[in-house]
């Protein structure tokens, strides 16, 4: 048995199906109020993101890779890529955001960090996990790698 629908009936059926297939409504926050001026004590993320970081003796120790933002909007930490060459053998270290200071050298802004190379070498490392869109400790990455099955002819990673 074949059911025939008139064009009007087919449109009504399709409209009802579309209403069922719609996703749940998105929970919205309070409506945005537009600002007419900027607060005097603010700065842009550009002054931090992808900027070089120097120690107190003016030696470059790394670059800002990311900024960690709390749910309330406060920036609490910066991820600094240190060591390596062109990203190879680079270590990612988290530092409290308050530890970064903006200083001036040759009329240019620069970020300084009160840290030594030895302190950076001994700091815990982090890796960005794309699956969770979060930074995780290198230790947790290594333990996850150990749980993966080894392929024939490969050596376990250290």
N, C-alpha and C positions, 0 to 999 in steps of 0.2 A: 504494500500500500504506500502510495506516495502522497505526501502532504504538499499542497500548493498554497503559497502565501501571496496575497496581493502585495504590491509594492509598499503600500501604507502599513500593512501588518508586519512586513519584514523590517521596516524602519522602527516600528514600536518594539519589536523583539530585540533588535540590536541596541536600542537605547536602554532597555531594561538590563541587558547583559553588561553594557558599559557601566551602568550605575553599580552593579554588583562587583565588578572588577576593579573599582577605584580603590587606591590605597587609603589607609586610615589618615585622618587629618593630622597635619603637623602641629605639634604644640608650640605655640608662639610665645615669645617673651613680651614684656611690655613694649608699647609702641616707642619708636625712636624719636627723640627730640633732637633737632638739629642745633648745632653750636654756632654761635655768632662770633665768638672769640676763642682763642686757645689759652689754656691756663699758662701762666708765666713759668712754672717750674717743670714743664714737660720737655721731652726731647724725642727725636724720631728713632725708630729702630735702625735706620740707616747708619746711625752713629755707632752701632754695635755689630749688626749682622754682616758677616763676611769681612770683618775688619781684622787687621793684624793685632796681636797682643804681644807686648814687650815686658821684660822683667825690669827691675829697678836699675839695672846697669845698661839699659837701652838695647838689650839683645832680644831679637824676636824669638818668642817661645812657641807661637802658633797662631791660628786663625779661629775666629768665632764661626762655628758651623751651624748652631741652632740656639734658640732661646726657649726655655721652659716656662710656660705661662700657666698659672693656677686658674681654677674655674672663675675666681673673682677678678681675673685680669692682671694680677700682680706677676711680674717676671721674677722668678725665684732662682733660676740657675742659667748658666751659659755652658754650652758644650764647646770645648776648645780642642781643635785638632792640633796635636803637637808631634814634633819629630817627623821622621820620614822625608821623602823627596817626591814631589809631585803626587802626593797622596799614597805612595807606596810605603808600607811599614809605618803608617801614621797611627798614633794612638789617640783616642778620643777621651778627654778628661772633663768631668763636670766640676764647675766651680760655682760657689755662691755668687749671684749676680752683684751683691753688694761689694764683693772683693775686687771688682773691676773699677778702675778709676780712669777718668778722662783727663789726659794731660796735654800739654802743648810742647811741640818741638818743631823748630823752624816754621813757625806760624801755622802748623797743621795739627789737627786733633789726632790723638792716638790713645789707645787703651793700654793701661799698665796694670800689672798684677804683681803683688808682693809675693814672689815665689822663686824658688831656686830650681835649677835643672834636675837636681837630685830628687827634690820633692815631686816634680812632675813624673820622673821615671818610676817612682814608687807609688804614685796615685793609681787607684783602680781605673781600669779602662772600660769603655762602653761601646756597644755596637748598635746601630740602628736596625730594628726589626721591621721590615716593610709589612709583614703580615699583620702586626698589631699597631703599626704606626707609632712605635714608642722606642725609647732608648733602653737597652737592657745591659746588664753587666756582662763583661767578656766571659766571666765564669759561668753564667747561665747559658751562654751560647756554646761554650765548650762542652758543658754537660749534655746539652741537647744534641750536639754532634755525636757524642759517644753513644747515644741511644739509637742513632741511625744505623741501619745495617751496613756493614763494610762490604765493598765490592771486592771481587776476587782480585788478588794481586796488589791491593792497596795497603798502605801502612796506616795505623791509627794516628790521628793528629794529636799533637801536644800543645 
